[in-house]
């Protein structure tokens, strides 16, 4: 069974995000980078399925030279090889990213001619655009299941469950297919030291992304400042009743 997993280099949680002077990229000097939690679950699931059915796991990423670090980290979960699609002009939009991934998948050698399953995280933690998986399936002309938290694969079909109000939605698609998964699908393993050492020796193919003229053009980025909330202690003890009554009267709750 051939499984492809697509991952993205994203800022690590907890860092302070600042922009470059032209406001078209992140200032990475004080940032750490990682892959998202949805993608960690995708890699863990790919490794689990390869262990059950036999086969090979290939991790792909689209990004700058520095993204090789996240590719190797993803491979330390147990992947067999990697494909790095290099970008030279900053981050690509979802259209260009999906196109670059599709070209890399088509140009990579697979047993049987292509992957049986392509896994992605449901959305990237930084852009959260929810588009790449769906667009990739469209370019590859494959069925697509999104937002799954349960996944089963047999010789002919892929079955998955997605959380819905009051229960689960169940979907099925023939193989091969593109599937996006959410955190909670499984519990990703912590890469061991031997796994990290093996990942450094695993083969990585390097390609260069070709700009897509149809892709949306980045004008500028903006850091959204989330307003802080502050609580005020009105009173304590017996004085609280009077303060609460005055407040309710101010709000018009009391006549």
C-alpha angles and dihedrals in degrees: 000000000000115000126183121197122193118206136177134215107239135168114273115250118265098033125123109249116219129170133231119255093264090048091230100108143022121269097239098185094098099028133096120211135215142148123273126264093245090056092048087057090048091055092045091050092048091052091048093050092046088053092052100041100024122237141099137303119214121190119206130189136177115211149089126310089275090063088076087080092060090043091055090045090053091049090054088071087072107282118149102217143356140223119205116196103196122216124199105186104054128271119347123228122245095267094052092041092053091046093049092049092048092052091048092049092049093047095048119092114245133178103252095020100281145015119293091212134019115199129194137165112263091244139350116255093230106043099020091194097144090211113103098074094049093044091047091053089050093051092046091044092232132137114261133212117188139197096013124172095179128042135184126177129193133169095283111019148029120226124191142169128222125194115253135173106294097356144348138312112219121209135182132192135174121253130292101048144147115243130186117201137197134223109274095048087109142332109270116225121241108248110250125222092252088050091053091048092049090049090058089059098044116106119262122191116210124209134168121238116236112222113250111222090203094060121106113265119236112236099176143317126242129200109222113220110217110216114241120234123218130197122218123209106224099186145314134229121002093347090066093076094059094045091049092050091051091049094050090049090052090053090050094245092121118054 
